[in-house]
Amino acid sequence: MNTTPHSIEAEEHLLGSLVLDPRKITTVAALLQPDDFYIHRNRWWYGVMIGLDKAGRPVDPITITEELDKLGRLEEFGGIAHFTGIVNNSFDSFNVEEYAKIVRETSTRRRLIDAAQEIVKMGYSESVPIDKALSVCSNAISDVLEHANTGSEGLLIKDGMSRQFDRMEKASKGEVEIAVPLGYLDVDKILSGGPRNGDLVLVAGRPGMGKTSFMVDVAGNMCERGKSGAIFSLEMPDDQVVDRLVAREGISTHNIRQGKLADDEYAVYTHAIEKIPTWKLVIDDTPGMSAEQLRAKVARYKSLYDLDFAVIDYIQLMEAHGMDNRVQAISHISRRLKLIAREFDIPVIAGSQLSRAVEQRGDKRPILSDLRDSGTLEQDADIVIFLYRPEVYSDNADNINIAEVNVAKHRNGPIGTAQLIFRKQFTRFDNAEIRKVNLNSMYPTK
């Protein structure tokens, strides 16, 4: 008969060793929580030690047994004799981290067993809708994976400086990119070249500002630089995303929908159908996706296509099953998106709607406080970009086609506003400043 994974020896040697050398408590606390212990009395003991350490109090046999007694646990714990016996049988603290790893691994295995049992239960529960059942299963596995992820071992500053010097040297020679450019010169200048791998980039604005167009454009720009990516379109079906990618080459979206191209568009279309299929881009239009489902898909596409970026359109259309409070749900989703960016070492570019509060102001330009009713979006995002097109609110001729791109938050650099031109007929954003470009490469003639 299979026994529940645990190691009483590792738990007791760990606790005894921490009593002998309380300085190791901080190190162990980064790996273990009290519920990682299998034996309940060991959970109490460990919890008391962590509490004493956080309070800055001495951690020794007297303070530990005193706290257990205050909690009414000392007698159930086995008394002072049990405590003393474990400490006396413990070795020195040299192997304390190895003991901690054993305790954590057995805890993870128990969590895996619990998750498997939950999955089996969901499989048999025909009364539970399949989409909710799948979400519950995905959450269960995701929680186990998150528990198992102990993070890095830490970086000595001398090693960090050595790596930093290597990065700078390679970047100066053009051997590596330290950023992933969005493809808009003035915006990338504000972003010191563009987002970094691991960044969560929020593209926010009121309806009609062009969030989807901007993000599809960014995906196209990155693919043109040889990057590999995924667009997760929760609002539009995949064929409409493809239509937009074709339109941005210089073809009217109206003509694409009608299937009738103007004479000067045929050459552009021919060029588009030759170029776009060479991109390493996957479009996933699964509706109502949860953050856990998104993570699983990113993991799959990363293994298949070695993703360099992911675009999500948009956050408010994602699901967080089991959470009735929408603010809490958005907080859960945004935190997961940040973790996905870190885990897979890619920039995650996510669209977000803004509340109607913007419409109540004289100046309709979004500001960071417009995000504060949306969970922890502002907190989790490394970069917040607001899109604002004045012509949406004013028919002043000076506003036609003007788009303001406001980098309102940039965790690792400056903030600022850049102007772009929005080509509505192509659903495309262009650099606003006159620049020297090869028009033949952009719009080939017959």
LINRACOR-V148778 format. One line per field, one symbol per residue. psi: psi as a letter, one per 30 degrees, with the letter a starting at -180 (. if undefined). Layout:
psi: ???
//
This chain:
psi: kklkkljeeeeeeeeeeeeeifffeeeeffeklegfkekefeeeeeeeeeeeeefglkjleeeeeeeeeefgfeeefgleeeeeeeefflaagegeeeeeeeeeeeeeeeeeeeeeeeeeeeefiffkkeeeeeeeeeeeeeeeeeefjfalglkkeeeeeeeeeeeeeeeffgflkfljkfgjeeefeeghflllkfkjkkjlllkffgeeeeeeeeeeeeefgglklkjjjfekleeeeeeeeeeffhkkeeeeefgjklegfeeeeeeefeeeffkikkkjhklhkleeeeeeeeeefeeegikflkkkjleffllikfjfjeeeeeeeeeeeeeeeeeeghlkjjklklllffefflejgklleffffghbgeeefkekkkkkkjefefkgkfffkgkkkjjjfkjegalllklklkjjefghkklkekkljljfefeikl.
//
